[in-house]
Amino acid sequence: MDEAVSPAGAGPSATAARRGPVAGSTRETDVEFGQQPTAAPYPPILFDIDGTLIDSRAIVTAVWRAVARRYGVDPEPILRVCHGRRDADVVPLFFPAESAAAVHRQISEVEMEHADRICPLPGAADLLRRLDQRRWAAVTSGPRALMTARLRASGLPVPRVLVTAEDVSAGKPDPEGYLRAARLLGHDIAACVVVEDAPAGIAAGKSAGAQAVVGITTTHPAADLTAAHADAVIDGLSELPGVLADLEGHKPPM
């Protein structure tokens, strides 16, 4: 790579809630989960990872900028759409066909090299520690090796149901990933709540038919998430229990 990648950053602090009316292959890992919850039943939750559970904004931005400039491509349009989408789906939109394979390989290599340069978003560790491992999953646009490394580096558990870029034939905004995760958890997608930071992911959750899709303002402003038809928008994971409490017939898992 011609440019150094030296991301730095921390997760956002939660502010006042803006809640609206709430209308392949997976593998088990040897990562230990926290204590089981004692609260009343709550909806199964399907989380995105980057921008939802972990803060990878700095490294994602640095890698795309470095690779784009190496190939003489303006990185700004890429950065506006890359969050929440598979690299394999983004690269062909901005790079010549003859360079696409090399670009994708370079992005994957550098992201893996810097997999430890991330941190959990505020509230993520506490939230996951309180959730029953049978009632949550993660659906990510990233490759399995990278996302597993990022979760472990951030001190978060790797879920038993983890749907990654390799597990689907079509990435977000296609609903395939969320439908697969719900099925592997053993729940109807209509009973699940999706938590996402990007419009593409929100669109995937809505198309899948989730009970509710919650947007978190990590990588996109609230207006973008609302425009993507999120059922509720929060500034941090500490606000999620309040959204769950608004779902009829359920109580928050806290």
N, C-alpha and C positions, 0 to 999 in steps of 0.2 A: 504494500500500500504506500502511496506517495505522501499521504497526510497522516499525522499522528492522531490517534483517537484517544482523547483524554476527557471523558465525560465526568461531570460532577453535578450533583443535585440532590435534593431531598424531596420527600413527598409533601403534598399540599396539606394545610391545616384545614380542618372542617369548619364551615361557617354555618349560618342558619339554613335550615332545611327549606327546600322548595318542592314539597311533595304535592303532586297533583292527584286527582282521583285515580284509584287503581282499578280500573276496569277488569369395518376395519379391524382396528385392533386396539385393545386397551389392555393394560397389564397392572397387576397388583405390585406394589413395591414393598420394601422392608422398612419404610419410614414409619415411625411410631406416631400415632395420633394422640391428641390430648384427651383430657377427661371427657366422658360422655355427658351430654346435657341432662339436666333434670327438669327442664321446662316442659310445658304442654306442647303438643304437636305443632309443627310449623311447615310451611311448604318446602318441598325439595328445592334446592338452590343450585343453579348452573352458572358458574362464574367464568368470565373471561379471565386471563391472567395479566398480561402486560397492560398497565394503566388501570387495572381493576384490583388486583391483589399485590402486585409489585410495581415499583417505579423504575421503569427502564427507559424513560424518555430521553435522558441524556445520551445513553449509548446508542439508542436507535437513531437519534438525530445525527450524532457524530459519524456513525457508520454510513448512513445514506449520503451525507454531505461529502465524505471522503471519496466514496466510490463514484458518485455522480460527477464530481469535479475531475476525477481521473479520466473520465470518458467525455468530458466537455459537455455535460448535461446540467441544466439548471436544477439544483436540488429542491428549490422552494415548492414547485408544483407536486413533487414526489412527497414531500413532508406533509402536504395538505391531505393526502389520501392514503398514506402507507399504514397508518395506525389501524389495527383491527383486521388487516388483510394479509394474506399469505405473500411472502416475497415472490414466489413463483407467479402470482397473479399481478403483482405490481411491476416487476421488471419489464415485461413485454410492452407495457404502456409508455415507457420512456426511453428505452434503449433499443438500438438496432437489433434485428433478429440474429445477426451473426455474432453479436456480443452478449446476447442474453444468458447463455449458459455460463460464460466466464464471470459475468457480473453476479449472477446468483451464487456461484461458488465462492466468490470473494466475500460477499456479504455474509454467507453462512460461516465461513472460516473466521472472519474478524469478530462476528457476534459471539461465536463459541469461545474465542480467545479471551473475550472480555465478559464472559458470563457471570463473573463474580462482582462486576461493577454495577450492582443494582442494590436496592433495598426494599423491604416490605413497605407498603403504604400504611399510614397510621390506622390502627385498629384491625388490620388484617390478621395478625397473629392471634389476638384475643378472640376475634370472631370465629376463626377456624377451629381454635382450641375448644370452643363451646359447641360446635356442630357435630352431630352424629355422622360419622364417615359414610354411612349408608344413605344419607340424605343430601349429599352435595357432590358435585363433580366440577371439572374444569374443561372448557372448550376453547382451544387456542388456535390462532393462525400460525403459530411457530412450530418448528420441528420438535419431535419428542426429546431428543438429546439436549437441545438448548433449553427447553422449558423446564425439564427436570433439573438441569444444572442451576438455572436461575432460582427455582423454588428452593432448592437445597441451600444455595448460597445466601438466600434471604432468611433462612431459618423457618420457612413455611413447609407444611407437610405436602407431600406429593399424593394427590388423591388416588383412590383405587380406580376410579373411572376418570381417565384423562384422554380426551379426544384431541389429537394434534393434526398438524397439516398433512401428515402421511396417511391419516385414517379416513380422509374424505376425498371424493372425486371432484368436489367443488367447494371452494372456500367461502367465507362470509363475503357478501350478504346472503349467500345461499343457506337455507336452514338445515342442511344435512347434518352438520356437526351437532347442533342442539337436539335434533331428533334422535341421533345415535346415542348421545349421552343420556337422555331421558330413558331410552329403551334399556340401556345397559344398567342403569340404576334400578330399573324395574318399576318406573313410574310413567304415567301418562304425561306427555308434555303439557297438556292443559292444566295439570296440577302444579307445574313447576314455575319458579320465578327465575328469570334471567337477569344477571347483573353485568353491565357492559359500559365501556368508556367511549366507544366510537360509533358513529352512525351506521357503519357497515354491520357491526355486531348487533346493534339494536334492530336493524332491519331483519337480520337473521332470526333473532328471537321472536319478533313479531310474525314473520312468515311461518315460523315453526308452529305457532299457535300457543305460545306460553301463556300462563295465567296472567302474568304481568312482566314487563321489561323495565328494569330500573337503570337509569343512566347515571353515571358518576362523572363529575366534571374534572377529570384528571388531564385529559389530552384535548378536550373540546369544550367550548363554552356551553352553558345551559341552553342557549337559544338553538344551537345546532342539534343537541340531543332531543329537545322538544320538537324541532322540525322533523326529526327522524321518527317521531311518534312514540317516544318513551312514555310509559304510563306514569312515571315519577322520576324526578331528578334530585340527586343528593350531591353534597359537596364532599362527603367522606363516608367511610364504611360505618362509623359510629351512628350514622343516621338510619342505617338499613333496618334495625329492629323496629323503628317507628313505622317504616313503610310496611313491614310484615304485619305489624299490629293492625294496620288499616285493612288488611285482606280479611274479608268476612269469614268467620269461623276459625281464625288462627290467632295465636299469640306469638310475640317475638321470642326467639330462643335464648334471650338473655335473662 
